[in-house]
Amino acid sequence: MQVKAPDRATTADRPAVRRPARRPRTAAPRRHSRTIQGLGYAAPTAVFVAVFFLLPLLLVGQMSLSDWPLLAGDQGGNAPENYTDVTDSPLFWPAVRFTLLYTGIVTVVLLGLALLLALLVQESRPGAGFFRTVYFLPGALGLASASLLFWGLYSPTTGPLSRVLERLGLVDDPVSFLGTPTSALLSTVFLVVWKFAGFYMLILLVGLQRIPHEVYEAARMDGARRGQIFRSITLPLLRPSLALSLLLCVTGSLLAFDQFFVLTKGGPDNSTVTVVQLIYREAFQRLNLGTAAALSIVVLAALLLLNALQFRGLRRADES
């Protein structure tokens, strides 16, 4: 009796076994972890900005709407008395005019000299690195320290500048560099230009080195002169660096305080009082934090408006 062996089904004849489909891995957990990681990185900066900028700004806003003596604290709201007191102050408009005049002079002289220095040390020639370092060194000195240094240099009794001029026979009597409104302004401008020319030179030098040399070579091959190259190539391509320098210079000049506080104390006869000095006087000499806070808000609004106008003008220039 023969027993038949069971037929072995070929692989092709076997029914296909369906495996459960794997669920596609979603990117949600990764995105969630990245979001948490990004928040962790941004949290210290956010806390720093909130504690040292937003909260003080809110406090200044509250002070500007309140009667807030320095030694007595908040005495209740008095809006808008502080803002009207700002414009009624006899020093407010003279301080605004002087600050604008100082800003205009410093901006033109400082950026012009910085551009000239950047052009002089642009090429890699022997001694260029040395002169770059020399031009930049005054910028490493603090503004208050530099002001004290120049206060000693400008002194008519102990300062060396007046003695040198007397020995050269250029003057007969000691020179009071800070004795008149005009001389005090020009002496302060000289200090600021000496200190910051190297800093702005460095910004403009970076912009100059980003201009491709091929552009200059093509212009020379077309027969362009140095003046034409400077007007048609260098200045247009240097616009971003010039815009940054202009923004920093104007903002810093409008907020000038240290140099005038050390050199002139606002004198002679309140002729060199800046807007920031006026804020200092209201807060720590007249002991009126409310009026000082209102003036601070006015200055902040003016700076924001000015910066917005500068950015708008730069965008229009780039579009054209």
PyMOL commands that set and color helices and strands:
alter all, ss='L'
color gray80, all
select helices_A, chain A and resi 28-64+81-88+92-120+128-140+143-154+160-167+181-209+213-221+226-237+239-254+258-263+275-284+289-319
alter helices_A, ss='H'
color red, helices_A
deselect
rebuild
show_as cartoon
